[in-house]
Amino acid sequence: MITSLASLFSYIDEQSFIEHLLTKSRMHVVSADDRRAESLLSWNTINRLLESDLLPSSRVKLVRANMVIPPMIYRGGAEPSRINPRALNSLLPQGVSIVIDSIEEYVSHLGRLSDSIERRLAHRVWINSYISFGRGKAFKPHWDNHDVIVVQVHGTKRWRSFGVPDPLPTRKHRDGDPVPAEVEWEGMMRPGDVLYLPRGEVHEAELETADSVHLTIGIKPQRGADFMAWLGEQAGSQSTLTTEVTSHQDDAAMHEQGARLKAHLVELANSAIPGPSLDNEDTQAKSRRRLNLGVVDRLADDTLVVPAVRRRLALDLTSPTVETVTIGGEQFDLSAIARLVLDFLAAEEAQPLGSIVAALDTRADAKRVRDAVCELARLGLVGLESQDAR
């Protein structure tokens, strides 16, 4: 099953994808196994999601050729807020796509995949799903202001690229924005295939078969403007930058204040490095919400321990005492072994308890590791999945 960036790009070296990510160059990876992605989003899961009240209406929309279909057309009947099966099925042959935004928040294994990729890349990651029917396309040629990894789950879809008129767009494509007319690349995405499209590449996807399901994994690194905003926040507490600037001063006072500001800005620019800003983003990234009711006191060797943190953190693994760690903007007092377990999970992904005990046996005995896992579970920093639940 696809659970990480490495398994997503199992047919190539993961580093090859990283190079494409850095150079912002498209990459199409053809799969030899047309069933390898189908468990990411089964038709059964899709149906249960759409028929339940789990998904807020703001996360689900029906789209055809850039037009969002009014919800009143497919919701209603005896329960006005819910999807009406008869109305929905009457629309599907007309080339409609059902779009579910941030589906990783509602399908647990997609949440694990999203978090795993985010920990690996240290960039913000989310997943949208596109469930298409009939011949047609959800969107006309457009660009995104973030990178995208497309995973074809069911069916096939033809993708076209029209080049990159703006390699670093700061906003999403809008209707009326000019796009190139000449196709630069065209390829058929089949089940298991993966396609990387960099920010700014104009693209479209067209369904040529009965139905198709694909996932788009959005990737948004921190940008220079984000670094400058963080730098401004850090400098904002200094008196030079908090002193009021007003036109009611005389010219001499304005000149003096301007000189102080310029000197301070030069000092900031000379000392500015992005590392601390990236570290701050890591500690502020919200963790996945995990509850472990009824499981914490029933740990077994095959209990799967799933990290809730979305970033790898710089943890002190040398101190034997309890240390305060900032995770998702909150502070947690963690024991030495809890920090060790959390660091191991962030690097190795979800692991059975028995595997964690074996991997850390030179650092702590089984009881201390077990206690540390329980400590993290009660704080919501890991999720516990018993064999019966999987």
Phi, psi and omega per residue, in radians:
M1 nan 2.589 3.120
I2 -1.390 2.001 -3.093
T3 -2.229 -0.088 -3.032
S4 -2.703 3.022 3.087
L5 -1.098 -0.703 -3.125
A6 -1.105 -0.752 -3.141
S7 -1.291 -0.482 3.069
L8 -1.117 -0.701 3.134
F9 -1.864 0.786 -3.038
S10 -1.164 -0.328 -3.107
Y11 -1.510 -0.121 3.091
I12 -2.367 2.964 3.029
D13 -1.225 2.270 3.128
E14 -0.913 -0.609 -3.124
Q15 -1.093 -0.498 3.095
S16 -1.085 -0.718 3.072
F17 -1.112 -0.735 3.139
I18 -1.013 -0.700 3.131
E19 -1.129 -0.705 3.089
H20 -1.146 -0.657 3.111
L21 -1.090 -0.734 -3.111
L22 -1.248 -0.646 -3.106
T23 -1.587 -0.037 -3.141
K24 0.955 0.922 -3.138
S25 -2.144 2.343 -3.097
R26 -1.024 2.595 3.105
M27 -2.578 2.226 3.094
H28 -1.988 2.092 -3.138
V29 -1.927 2.042 -3.112
V30 -1.510 2.338 -3.115
S31 -1.636 2.523 3.048
A32 -1.612 -0.129 -3.120
D33 -2.125 1.879 -3.070
D34 -1.382 0.055 3.118
R35 -1.987 0.031 -2.988
R36 -1.213 -0.401 -3.105
A37 -1.829 -0.093 -2.972
E38 -1.129 -0.486 -3.138
S39 -1.335 -0.189 3.092
L40 -1.110 -0.664 3.140
L41 -2.662 1.607 -3.132
S42 -1.326 2.778 3.073
W43 -1.094 -0.587 3.106
N44 -1.087 -0.766 3.113
T45 -1.106 -0.748 3.121
I46 -1.017 -0.829 -3.120
N47 -1.109 -0.746 -3.120
R48 -1.159 -0.634 3.110
L49 -1.123 -0.821 -3.043
L50 -1.253 -0.509 -3.111
E51 -1.518 -0.197 -3.114
S52 -1.632 -3.130 3.060
D53 -1.767 0.265 -3.102
L54 -1.179 -0.694 -3.054
L55 -1.548 2.111 3.005
P56 -1.148 2.583 -3.080
S57 -1.045 -0.427 3.138
S58 -1.192 -0.324 -3.115
R59 -1.637 -0.162 -3.089
V60 -2.103 2.278 3.034
K61 -2.528 2.662 3.054
L62 -1.828 2.261 -3.012
V63 -2.304 2.489 2.977
R64 -2.564 2.129 3.102
A65 0.871 0.894 3.087
N66 1.304 -0.047 -3.111
M67 -1.750 2.190 3.060
V68 -1.499 2.169 -3.109
I69 -1.324 2.242 -3.127
P70 -0.976 2.301 -3.103
P71 -1.001 -0.500 -3.097
M72 -1.092 -0.317 -3.118
I73 -1.331 -0.562 -3.086
Y74 -2.086 -0.001 3.015
R75 -1.951 2.602 3.092
G76 2.355 -2.806 -3.036
G77 1.564 -2.459 -3.115
A78 -1.149 -0.490 -3.141
E79 -2.176 1.649 -2.966
P80 -0.994 -0.530 -3.064
S81 -1.506 -0.163 -3.042
R82 -1.765 2.747 3.123
I83 -1.171 2.327 3.098
N84 -1.624 1.986 -3.056
P85 -0.978 -0.750 -3.100
R86 -1.132 -0.755 -3.138
A87 -1.159 -0.715 -3.141
L88 -1.106 -0.829 -3.097
N89 -1.140 -0.456 3.095
S90 -1.266 -0.399 -3.126
L91 -1.495 -0.550 -2.959
L92 -1.011 -0.714 -3.130
P93 -1.133 -0.180 -3.089
Q94 -1.508 0.240 3.100
G95 1.449 0.687 -3.078
V96 -1.655 2.523 3.006
S97 -2.011 2.362 3.018
I98 -1.644 2.116 -3.115
V99 -1.900 2.172 3.056
I100 -2.007 1.973 -3.125
D101 -1.453 2.531 3.105
S102 0.851 0.869 -3.100
I103 -1.169 -0.322 3.122
E104 -1.105 -0.320 3.119
E105 -1.369 -0.180 -3.060
Y106 -2.119 -0.249 3.107
V107 -2.091 1.955 -2.915
S108 -1.044 -0.741 -3.091
H109 -1.254 -0.430 3.013
L110 -1.254 -0.605 3.036
G111 -1.081 -0.709 3.112
R112 -1.142 -0.709 3.110
L113 -1.123 -0.815 3.133
S114 -1.023 -0.801 -3.126
D115 -1.144 -0.679 3.139
S116 -1.091 -0.768 3.129
I117 -1.157 -0.679 3.133
E118 -1.128 -0.702 3.099
R119 -1.129 -0.653 -3.112
R120 -1.215 -0.724 -3.043
L121 -1.644 -0.361 -3.045
A122 1.037 0.610 3.034
H123 -2.186 2.721 3.088
R124 -1.126 2.342 -3.081
V125 -2.357 2.478 3.029
W126 -2.624 2.957 -3.070
I127 -2.327 2.233 2.992
N128 -1.945 2.688 3.121
S129 -2.115 2.564 -3.137
Y130 -2.235 2.019 -3.097
I131 -2.008 1.890 -2.929
S132 -2.001 2.589 -3.122
F133 -2.433 2.599 3.100
G134 1.219 2.873 3.138
R135 -1.323 2.333 3.137
G136 2.561 -2.919 -3.100
K137 -2.566 2.613 -3.139
A138 -1.287 -0.723 -3.047
F139 -2.289 2.494 3.015
K140 -1.257 3.007 3.124
P141 -0.892 2.287 -3.075
H142 -2.753 2.945 3.028
W143 -2.076 2.842 3.013
D144 -1.978 2.700 3.099
N145 -1.661 0.364 3.055
H146 -2.542 2.815 3.088
D147 -1.278 2.707 -3.097
V148 -2.412 2.369 2.917
I149 -1.929 2.123 3.132
V150 -1.738 2.283 3.074
V151 -2.094 2.046 3.105
Q152 -1.415 2.121 -3.051
V153 -1.747 -0.925 3.122
H154 -2.314 2.601 3.075
G155 1.214 -2.943 -3.135
T156 -2.281 2.763 3.111
K157 -2.634 2.434 3.115
R158 -1.620 2.218 -3.140
W159 -1.947 2.512 3.092
R160 -2.298 2.490 3.047
S161 -2.030 2.449 -3.126
F162 -2.019 0.358 3.103
G163 1.573 -3.003 -3.030
V164 -2.240 1.502 3.132
P165 -1.154 -0.570 3.099
D166 -2.298 1.852 -3.040
P167 -1.235 -0.304 -3.079
L168 -2.341 1.057 -3.138
P169 -1.193 2.480 3.136
T170 -1.754 -0.140 3.115
R171 -2.330 2.878 3.112
K172 -1.288 2.774 3.076
H173 -1.112 2.466 3.084
R174 -2.080 2.646 3.043
D175 -0.978 2.315 -3.127
G176 1.745 -0.322 3.056
D177 -1.144 2.293 -3.135
P178 -1.186 2.479 3.079
V179 -2.322 2.669 3.115
P180 -1.073 2.589 -3.122
A181 -1.642 -0.385 -3.045
E182 -1.543 2.284 3.107
V183 -1.297 2.196 -3.131
E184 -1.642 -0.556 -3.139
W185 -2.630 2.544 3.097
E186 -2.504 2.405 3.139
G187 -2.755 2.659 3.111
M188 -1.663 2.187 3.068
M189 -1.619 2.094 3.121
R190 -1.924 2.850 -3.075
P191 -0.888 2.275 -3.129
G192 1.633 -0.295 3.139
D193 -1.217 2.684 3.116
V194 -2.269 2.412 3.139
L195 -2.294 2.207 3.037
Y196 -1.777 2.205 3.078
L197 -2.112 2.132 -3.138
P198 -1.312 2.767 3.037
R199 -0.872 2.319 3.064
G200 1.611 -0.209 -3.131
E201 -1.352 2.156 -3.136
V202 -1.310 2.262 -3.056
H203 -2.613 2.860 2.996
E204 -2.592 2.738 3.100
A205 -2.278 2.311 -3.068
E206 -2.224 2.302 3.126
L207 -1.460 2.264 3.120
E208 -2.068 0.018 -3.139
T209 -2.128 -2.966 -3.047
A210 -1.177 -0.728 -3.114
D211 -2.752 2.890 -3.092
S212 -2.764 2.539 3.014
V213 -2.289 2.196 2.992
H214 -2.405 2.725 3.091
L215 -1.906 2.478 2.973
T216 -2.015 2.131 3.128
I217 -1.704 1.894 -3.141
G218 -1.406 2.409 -3.135
I219 -2.271 2.171 -3.124
K220 -2.316 1.723 3.081
P221 -1.230 2.839 2.981
Q222 -1.149 2.519 -3.121
R223 -2.017 2.967 -3.116
G224 -0.977 -0.676 3.136
A225 -1.121 -0.611 3.095
D226 -1.145 -0.697 3.110
F227 -1.121 -0.736 3.136
M228 -1.143 -0.651 3.108
A229 -1.129 -0.722 3.104
W230 -1.126 -0.717 3.129
L231 -1.070 -0.705 3.096
G232 -1.103 -0.657 3.107
E233 -1.128 -0.724 3.141
Q234 -1.147 -0.648 -3.081
A235 -1.445 -0.290 -3.028
G236 -1.112 -0.316 -3.132
S237 -1.507 -0.083 -3.106
Q238 -1.546 2.442 -2.968
S239 -1.030 -0.566 -3.129
T240 -1.062 -0.612 -3.086
L241 -1.666 -0.160 3.102
T242 -1.757 -0.162 3.075
T243 -1.188 2.379 -3.094
E244 -1.163 2.495 3.026
V245 -1.901 2.105 -3.071
T246 -2.444 2.514 3.124
S247 -1.315 -0.082 3.128
H248 -1.389 -0.109 3.040
Q249 -1.328 2.761 3.038
D250 -1.358 2.964 -3.040
D251 -1.031 -0.691 -3.106
A252 -1.127 -0.744 3.139
A253 -1.169 -0.683 3.112
M254 -1.113 -0.746 3.137
H255 -1.111 -0.726 -3.117
E256 -1.151 -0.765 3.130
Q257 -1.152 -0.693 3.108
G258 -1.070 -0.698 3.127
A259 -1.117 -0.716 3.123
R260 -1.120 -0.757 3.127
L261 -1.075 -0.792 -3.136
K262 -1.075 -0.754 3.138
A263 -1.094 -0.693 -3.129
H264 -1.193 -0.696 3.123
L265 -1.137 -0.667 3.093
V266 -1.112 -0.717 3.124
E267 -1.104 -0.747 3.107
L268 -1.083 -0.797 -3.112
A269 -1.090 -0.680 -3.117
N270 -1.214 -0.484 -3.091
S271 -1.741 -0.056 -3.009
A272 -1.299 2.169 2.972
I273 -2.360 2.512 -3.031
P274 -1.334 -0.239 -3.071
G275 -0.903 -0.953 -3.140
P276 -1.042 -0.582 3.102
S277 -1.138 -0.728 3.114
L278 -1.158 -0.709 3.097
D279 -1.064 -0.704 3.135
N280 -1.124 -0.722 3.114
E281 -1.088 -0.669 3.119
D282 -1.093 -0.783 -3.089
T283 -1.285 -0.395 -3.116
Q284 -1.604 -0.237 -3.129
A285 -1.086 2.151 -3.079
K286 -1.128 2.438 3.083
S287 -1.378 2.759 3.020
R288 -1.192 2.392 -3.133
R289 -1.273 2.128 -3.129
R290 -2.229 2.246 3.013
L291 -2.040 2.491 -3.065
N292 -2.296 0.699 -3.105
L293 -1.114 2.310 3.086
G294 1.338 0.030 -3.093
V295 -1.992 -0.559 -3.005
V296 -0.964 -0.736 -3.073
D297 -1.583 0.180 -3.139
R298 -2.185 0.654 -3.111
L299 -1.194 2.409 3.031
A300 -2.260 2.925 -3.113
D301 -1.049 -0.494 -3.122
D302 -1.638 0.097 3.049
T303 -1.139 2.181 -3.117
L304 -1.432 2.240 3.133
V305 -1.831 2.038 -3.018
V306 -1.939 2.131 3.127
P307 -1.156 2.407 3.086
A308 -1.628 -0.340 -3.111
V309 -1.252 2.512 -3.106
R310 -1.756 -0.060 3.118
R311 -2.349 2.659 2.950
R312 -1.350 2.349 -3.053
L313 -1.975 2.632 3.068
A314 -1.420 1.657 -3.089
L315 -1.782 2.486 3.075
D316 -1.383 1.912 -3.116
L317 -1.769 0.124 -3.120
T318 -1.783 -0.509 -3.101
S319 -1.271 2.287 3.127
P320 -1.457 -0.087 -3.045
T321 -1.719 3.003 3.040
V322 -1.200 2.314 -3.141
E323 -2.197 2.595 3.119
T324 -1.522 2.241 -3.090
V325 -2.171 2.347 3.083
T326 -1.633 2.122 -3.137
I327 -2.359 2.131 -3.136
G328 1.059 0.533 3.137
G329 1.418 -0.057 3.104
E330 -1.869 2.703 3.116
Q331 -1.799 2.350 3.133
F332 -2.232 2.360 3.028
D333 -1.591 1.928 -3.034
L334 -2.024 2.404 3.054
S335 -1.189 2.907 -3.106
A336 -1.073 -0.736 -3.100
I337 -1.278 -0.593 3.085
A338 -1.085 -0.695 3.098
R339 -1.145 -0.671 3.129
L340 -1.121 -0.780 3.132
V341 -1.126 -0.747 -3.115
L342 -1.119 -0.705 3.113
D343 -1.154 -0.701 3.117
F344 -1.097 -0.791 -3.120
L345 -1.159 -0.659 -3.134
A346 -1.119 -0.492 -3.140
A347 -1.583 -0.614 -3.007
E348 -1.834 -0.072 -3.112
E349 1.259 -2.982 -3.087
A350 -1.032 2.405 -3.099
Q351 -2.486 2.564 2.980
P352 -1.113 2.605 -3.128
L353 -0.948 -0.737 -3.126
G354 -1.041 -0.628 3.127
S355 -1.225 -0.635 3.104
I356 -1.143 -0.775 3.119
V357 -1.033 -0.787 -3.122
A358 -1.148 -0.686 -3.098
A359 -1.215 -0.517 -3.058
L360 -1.855 0.287 -3.015
D361 -1.143 -0.348 3.104
T362 -1.475 -0.191 -3.104
R363 -1.857 -0.486 -3.094
A364 -2.806 2.637 3.112
D365 -1.356 2.971 -3.021
A366 -1.042 -0.699 -3.106
K367 -1.125 -0.736 -3.123
R368 -1.171 -0.662 3.094
V369 -1.147 -0.774 3.120
R370 -1.036 -0.788 3.131
D371 -1.096 -0.664 3.139
A372 -1.160 -0.689 3.098
V373 -1.101 -0.738 3.096
C374 -1.098 -0.688 3.100
E375 -1.039 -0.828 -3.140
L376 -1.165 -0.633 -3.128
A377 -1.152 -0.728 -3.130
R378 -1.194 -0.451 3.082
L379 -1.496 -0.092 -3.123
G380 1.343 0.318 -3.110
L381 -1.596 -0.189 2.964
V382 -2.414 2.732 2.983
G383 -1.874 2.582 3.138
L384 -2.036 2.223 3.140
E385 -2.151 1.986 3.118
S386 -1.309 2.811 -3.130
Q387 -1.024 -0.637 -3.109
D388 -1.131 -0.515 -3.073
A389 -1.465 -0.240 -3.050
R390 -1.662 nan nan
